[in-house]
């Protein structure tokens, strides 16, 4: 297969991954001639690798003991850097000066820029407010906020004191927010007075007050952020404004204090999607998150001082946590509040040109929208600063790889990345020193012993299998919230293959070490006993101009499973037998006859999570007439109205 992009010799020489490979070879005591050799060493000698990365990452340990891992063979149970201490926020704020740290933008044209020194000063000011309300190690601080500068300041102020941060975006409704925050019982709640999206403003004061009332008596304060400038009237009783909480200006070079805490001290609670049951509170540790994020940002994305990182995300998705970690490697981080295609479809590309973005993060869905709108960003905007395009949220189809290299730039690293909320990081991601092949993630993450396993538990190369990780890694969760004996945590990841992390994705590891993601393994289709990944159908169908979206499920019928595909046609397109025939023909030619659906039906919309992922399981539940739990976890629960019993034959 011919690569779509190959890095120049100069780019390979300058890459941080190249410098690290040379240093790793010295530690290994043998040549590591390429990325594949480096990856093998990192999984064969994980203690040496993570110890070396702790040395060179810049993560500011307060105390650093010799031990790297207490029990390397325990999954779960391994403890990384036992006895060592650090502070999470200190790693974000270790850079000083007038260079921009945060650029907060919104769809209405608003812009806030905080220098490194101004960010440190803002965190110091808000830290005083938290201290006045008794916030300390282990307390929870929650935010129902959009992707704004205030959210980053609040997160850093909280974690500087050892508090645990948890956040949700305004597109989550009241019930969904309470289902999450109610588990952790925060001491402080940050809320916006409103939100806006696609040109529409929403007053959130009453909803914020209702959420506060349901969070319990331990809630010491509610801070209202002036998103729409509506003030505190109608907000939670006793709420204070952001201006009052952050207090009087202090010297620009003022610095917060940093509480040193154990390496695995809880720092984030993130939540599962909640579409198959109550959302699980997944607890992540400070040190593991820092080492994993700095590794991914510096080595896999080649980011550092002088670079500008953007990723379109909300505070309710783990990519927000990943994005703001750009501060830990000295990059300028760009935040966007609002629709990615408002006030015009190319709004984000115009932003990338204006702010000289180095790495642009997005999703396959956004790239599809760009293509449907006929955008040619590389011709319409000056994207000469762009080195890397990142994509996650779902598998990136080969046609979308081609679109990026044709319409955006023929000289960028297109890094499809894949991981999850479960590890607040990635299992597979990019390499700035290796070629990019269509439909393929470039490599497995350094230190990540990722394999594709057969049902019997043997590793496969060039064949589909379950994504497993056979050795511990630092960003494994500390545990689940309200799971004192760890039983729910073990059941989620370690029961299928005892002692091995099973992630729930279906992948192929290629001969050259890349990875192809076929979709969720719990959404695997098995017509006639042949396993088919949903992504193998989505790719060909979503590349058709007549189709704007689709969702596929396996429909049990007798002793077999039939493929049912539901299609949302593009605006102005009529559904008819001819279109259905073209869809089936495309699937047949680009996948196989076994991939062709037995049932092919038009629908007005596909249900998705808040982070944009299709919810196949919810579709199946609705078609069976079963209750769909936590509908508030969906971005568009009304879409389920099209999926009712009787649509498919019993």
N, C-alpha and C positions, 0 to 999 in steps of 0.2 A: 504494500500500500504506500502511495506517495504522501509524504507529509504536506500539510497545508502551510506550515511555517517551520523554519529552522533558524535558530538564533545565530547571529554573526559571531565570528571569533572574538571580536572586541567585546561584545555583550557577555559572552561566556567568561572571558577573562575578568571583567569587572564585577561579575555576580558575587554576591555574598556567599552563595552556595559553593562556589568554586573555592573561595578562601577557606571556608569551613571544611571542605573535603580535604584540603591539604593539611589542615591542622589535625583533623581526625586521623589521617594516615599516620601522623607522628605518634598519636596516642595508641593506635592499633598496632604499630610496629611492622606494618606491611603496606604495600601500595594499595591505594583505592582509586583505580584509574578512571572510574566513571560513576554516575549517579547510582546505577544498579549495585555496584560494589559497595558504595557508601551505605545504601539502604540495607544491604545484607548485614554489614557490620553493626548497624544501629539496632537491628533486631536480634542478632546473635549475642551482642554485648550491650544490652540496654543500660546496665548500670554505668558502664564507661561512657556511653553516649550521653545520657541525661546529666551525668556529672560534668562532662565537658561543656554541654550546652548551658548548664547553670553557671559555669565559669565565664563564658563569653557572651551570654545573652544580655548582660547589663542589669538583670534583675537584682535589686539591692537587698541582699540578705543582711539581716542584723546580726544573726549568729549562724554559722555554717559548720555543722559537724561532719565528720568523715563519712558516716553511713549515707548511702544513696537510697537504699530500699531495704526494709526490714524483712520482707519475705517475698522474694521475686517470683515464687511459684504459687502464691495464693491468689486465686481469682474467684470471688473478691477476697480482700484481706490484706493485700500488699500495702505497706505504708511507705511513702516516698519522703526522703530527707527527714527522718525522725529526729526530733530534738532541735532542728533548725528553725529559725524564726525570720519573719519578714513582715512588711506591711504592704497590702495590695495597692493602695492609692499612691504610696511613695514611688512605686515603679512608673506610674502614669505621670507623676509631677517632677521627675528627676531632671528634666530638661528646663533650663531657665533662659530668659532673654526676651527680646521683642518680637521674635519670629511668631507667626500665627500658629496657635495650637488648635483652635476650633473655629470653623466658619459655619455659622448657622443660617440656613437659607430657607425660604418657604415659597410656595406657589404664588403668593401675592406680591412677591418682590422684596420682602423683608430680608434684611441681612444684619447679622451680628458677628463681629470678629473679636475673639479673645486671644491675646498674645499668651505665650507661656507664663509670663509673670502675672498677667491679669487673671489667668485661670487659677494660678496658685493663690492669689489674693482672694478671689471669689470663694474658693473652697475654704480658706481660713475663716472668712467672715461667716459662712453658713455653718461651719464646724462649731463656732461659738453658740449659735442658736441650738444646735443639737445637744451640746453639752448642758445648756441651761435646762433642757427638758429631760435630762438624765440618760441620754443615749450612750451606751457603752458596748463592749464586746458581746456579741451574740444577740443583741436587740435587732429587731427587724424594722427596716425603713422601706416603705412602699411608695410607688409613684404610678398614678394613672395619668400619664403625660404623653404627648407626642414627641417625636424625635427632635428635641430642641436642646439648646445650650444648657438651659436650666436643669434638664434631666441628667446631663453629664456632671454638672457641678454638684448636684444633690447626691449622685452615686458616689462621687469621690469624697465628699464630706462625710458620708455615712461610713464608707469602708476605711477611711483614715482612722476612725475610732474603733474599728473592728466590728461594726454593725453589719448585718446581712441585708443585701439589697435585693429587691424584687420589683418588677415593673410590668405594666400592661398598657397597651395603647388605647386611645379613645374609641377605636372602632370595636373594642370589646364592650358589650353592653353591661348594664348594672349587675345582672345575675352572674354573668361570666366572670366579672371582676371579683365579686364577693366569693364565688366558688374557689377562686385562687387565693386572694389575700386573706380570706377568712380562715384558711388553714394555718397561716403563719402568724396571725394576730400582730400586726405591726404596731410599733409605738408612735411612729410619725407617718403621716400620709401626705404626699404631694399630689395635687390635682390641678388641672387647668380650668379656668373659668369657662372655656369653650374650646371648640376645635373647628377646623375648616378642611374641606376636601372637595376638589373639582369645582371650586367657585362657590360652594355653599358653606355657610357658617352655622354652627350648632352651639346653643347655650347649654353648658354641662353643669351649671351650678347646682340645680336641683338634684341631678343624678349623683354628683359628687357628695352632696349632703346625705343622700340616701345610703350611699356606700359607707360613709363614715359612721352613720348610725348603726350599721350592721356589723361593724368590725370589732365591737366589744369595748369594755371599759378601760382596757390597757392603752387605748389610743390617747396619747398625750397632747397631740397637736395636729391640726390640718393646715397646710400651707397652700394658698391659692396662687397659681402662676397666671399672670395677665396675658393670656393668649389673644383674647378678643378685646381686652380692656374693659370688661363689664364690671369689674370690682368684686367685692365680697358679698354684696347684697344678694340674699337668696342662697348663699353657699352654706357650708356646714356651720353650725352654731359655734361661736368662739374661734372661727378660722382667722388666721393671720395672713397678710399679704406677703408675697415674695419679697417685696422691698423691705418690709419690717423684719422678716426672718433673716435676710442677708445683712441687714444693719448698715451702719454708716461706712462710707469708703475708708479703707485703710491703705497704708503705703503700698505702692505697686509691687514691691518686692517682699511683701509680707508672706510668710509661709505657714501652712498648717502644721500641727504636730502630728506625728505618726506613731500609732500604738503598735509595737512589735508583737506578733502573735505566731502560734505554731504554723508550720508550712501548710497543713491541711485544714486550717481554721475555715469554717464556712464563710463564703463571700457572696454567693448568688443563690437564689432559689428561682429556677426556671420551671415551666410547667409543660407537661405533655399536652397534646392538642385537646384532649377531653372529648373526642368524638366517639370513643368506645367505652366511656365510663367517666367517673369523676377525674378531673385533671390531676395527675400526680405531681407533687412538688419535688423536683429533683434538685438536690443540694450539691453545689460545687465548691471545691476548696480553692483558697487563694493561690497557693504556690503552684499547684498543678495547672490551673487556668493560665497563670502568667507564663510558665515555661512553654506550654503548648501554643499559646497565642503568639508569643515572641518568635518561636521557631517557625510557625506558619507564615507570619508576616514578613520576617526578615529573610528566611531561607527560601521558602516556597514562592512568596510573592515579591521578593527582592526589594523590600521597602525599608527606608531609613530616613535619616535627616535630609531635608530638601525635597522629599516626596510629598505628594498630596493624595490621600486615600478617600474615595467615596464609595459607599454601598447603599443602594436604595433599600431601606428597611424601616421597621417600626420598633418601638421599645418592647413590643410583645413577642419578638422573634429573636432567637439567639444570635442572629447576624448583627444585631445592635451591639451586643456585648463584644462580639468579634471586631466590629468596626471601631468602637471607641478604644479598643486596645491598640489601635494604630499609634496612640500617644506614647505607648511604652517603647516604641522603636524610634521615636522622634519625628514621626510623620505629622503633617497637618491633616486633621480629620474634618471632612465636610459632611454636615448634617442636612437633610432635606425633610421639611414638614409639608405634607400635602400629597396631591396626586402626582404620579410620575409623568403624566401627559397633559398637565394643565399649567399654564394657560394655552399651551400649544403642544402637539405631539412630540416635538423635539426639545422640550424644555430642559430635560436632563443633559442632553448633548450640548445644548447652548451653555448650560452651567459648566460642563466639563471643559469647554473651550475657554470660557471666561476666567475660570479659576485654575487653569493649567493642571488639570487632574492627571496624575500619573497612573493610578489604578482605578478603574471604573467597575463597580460591582453591581450586578443586576440578576435577572432571572430569565429562564427560557420564555416565560409568558410575556415579559416586556419586549424581548427581542422579536417575538412573534408579532406583537402589536406594531413595532417599528416597521417590520416588513410589510404588514398589511396596510400601513399608512404610506407606503412607498418612500420611506425615509432613506436617505443616503448620507448618514451623519458625517462621513469622512470628506464628502464633497461640499456639504452645506456648512461645515464648521471647521475651524482650525484645531485639529486634534493632534497636532505634532508633538505635544508633551506626553501623549498617552503611550505607555509601554505595555500595560496589562489590562485585559478585560476578564473579569471574574464572573462566574455564573453559578448559581445554586438554587435550590428549591425543588428541582425535579431534573431528571436526566436531560442533557442538552443533545438534541437530535443532530445527526450529521448535516442536515440541510441548514441548521442554524449556525453550525461552524462555518459553512460556506458563506452564509449571509454576512457574518462578521468580517470575514476576510475580503469579501467583495465590496461591502457597503460601508464598513467602518475604517478598516486599515488592513493592508497586506503585510504590515510589519508590527504586529502586536502578539504578545503571548496570550492566547485564549485559554484560560485556566478554568475548566469546569471543576468544581470542588464538591465534596460530598461528606457529610458527617451527621451532626444532629444535635438537638437540644440535649439528648442523653449525655453527650460528652462535651458540650458547649465548644466544639471544635470539629476537626475533620479527620476522617480516616484516609481519604484519597484527595489529592490536590495537584497543583501545578509544579512544574520545574522550569525555571528561567533559562536553563542551559541545555534543554532537550527539545526535540521536535514535537510538534502538535499534529496528531492524526485525527481525522474526522470521527466524531462520536465517541472519543476515548479520553478518559481522564489520564493525565500524563504519568502519574506515579502514585504509589502508596506513601503515606506520610512517613517521614523519618521517625524511627522508634516505634512505628505501628506495625505489629506482626499480623497484617491483614492477609487472609487467605479466602479462597472460594472452596467451600466444603460440600461434598456429596452428602446425601442423607445418612450415610454410614459413618461420616466423620473423617473422610480422607480428602486431602488437598487436591484441587484440580487446576491445571493450567490449560487455557484455551477452551474450557467448558464451563457452563453455567453452574453456580453453586451458591450456597448461603454465605453471606458476608460474616466472617468470624474474625476475632482478634485473639490470638492464642497466648499472648503474654500481657501482663499488666502495663498500664501507662499512667502517667501522673494525672491526667484530666478525667480519669474515671470518677463518677460521682462519689462524694463522701457518703451518700446514701439518699434515701427518700425521706421526706418530711413525715412525721408521725408513723415511723416504721421502726420501733425501738429494737426489735430483734433482727431486722434486716431481711425478713422473709419476703416482703414484696419486692425488694431490690433483687434478691437472688432469683425469684420467679421470673422477673422481667427479662433478665439477660443470661442466666447461667443454668437454667434447668434443661434446656433443649440439648445442649452439649455440656455436661457437667464440667465445671472448671474452665470453661471457654466462653468468651463474650460472643453471643449471637445477636446481631444487630437488627435483623428483620429486613435486610435488603438482599436482592438477588443479583449477583455480579458474575462477570467473567474476568479473570486475570489473564491478560494476553501474554504471548511468548516474549514480547519486548518489555513486559513489566507494567504496562498500562492497565487501566481498569475500565470496563464497560458496565454501567449500571442498567439493569433491566426493569427496575421498579421494586416495590415492596414485595417481600416474599409472602406476606400474609394476604397479598392481593394477586398471587400467582394464579394463572388460569391453567386448568388441567383437562382440556378436551381430549377424550380418548386416551387419557393417561399421559399425554405429552405436556410437559411444563412450558408455559409461554409467559414471558414477562409483559406486563401491561405497556411498558415503554416501547416494545417492539411494534405495537399497534399505534400508539400515540404518535410516534415519529412520522410514519408515512402519511397518516390522516391529517395531522395538524399542519403539515407542509402544503396542503392543498389550499388554494386561494378561496375556494368556496366554503371552507370550514373555519370557524373562529374558535371552536373548543369541542372537546369530546370527553367521554368517560366510558370505561369498559369494565365489565364485571364478569365473573364466572357464575352462571345461573344453573343451579342443580336441577337436573331433569332425569328422573329415574335413577339409574346407576351411573350416569355420566354427568358431565358438566358442559354446558353450551355457552359459547361466547356471546354476550349481548353488548352491543356498542350503541351509545346514545350520542347524537351529534347535534351541535349548535351551528347552524349555518351562518355564514357571513352576512352582514347587512346587504339587502337587495337581492339575495339569492333565494330562489324558491326550491323547496324540497320536492323532489319527484323521483320516479323510478330510475330515470337516467342518472341522476346524481348518486343514488344509492349504488347503482351498478359501477359507476366510476370509482367510488370509494372501495368497493369490494375488489375491483380489478387492481387498484393501486396496492392494497394490502397483499393481494395474491402475488403480485410481481415483485414487491420490495421486501416482503417477509416470507410467506409461504402459504400454500392452500390451507394448512391447518390453522393459520391465523385469521382466516376470513370468518367474520361473525355469523352465527346462525340467525341472530336477531339484530336488526339495524333500524333504529328509530330516531326521529328528530325530537329535540327537547329545547325549551327556551333558554336553559342555563344549566351549568354544572356546579354543584355545591363544592365550595372550597373552604379551607381553613383560613384564619386571619393572615397567615403567611403565604397564602396563595396555592396551597397544595390541594389537589383533587382528593375527595373523600369517598373512595370506592366503597368502603365498608358501610358508610351511612346510606349510600344509594342502595346497597343490597338489603340493609335493614328495612328501609322504607318500602322497597318492592315486596318484601316478605310480610309487610304489615306489622313489623316490630317497632317498638318505640325507639327513636333515635336519641340517645342520651346527650345532654348538654348541647342542645341546638344553638345556644348562645355562643358556643365556641366556633360556630361557622360564620364566615363573613357574609354569606347570603343564604340563611336558612330557608327563605321562601322558595329557593330553587328546588327543594325537595318535593314541592307540591306536584311536580310532573312525574314523580316516581312513586307510584301507588300500586297496591295489589291488583292484579288483573291486566297490567300492562304487558307482562310476559306470561306465556302459558304455564299453567301449574304442572 
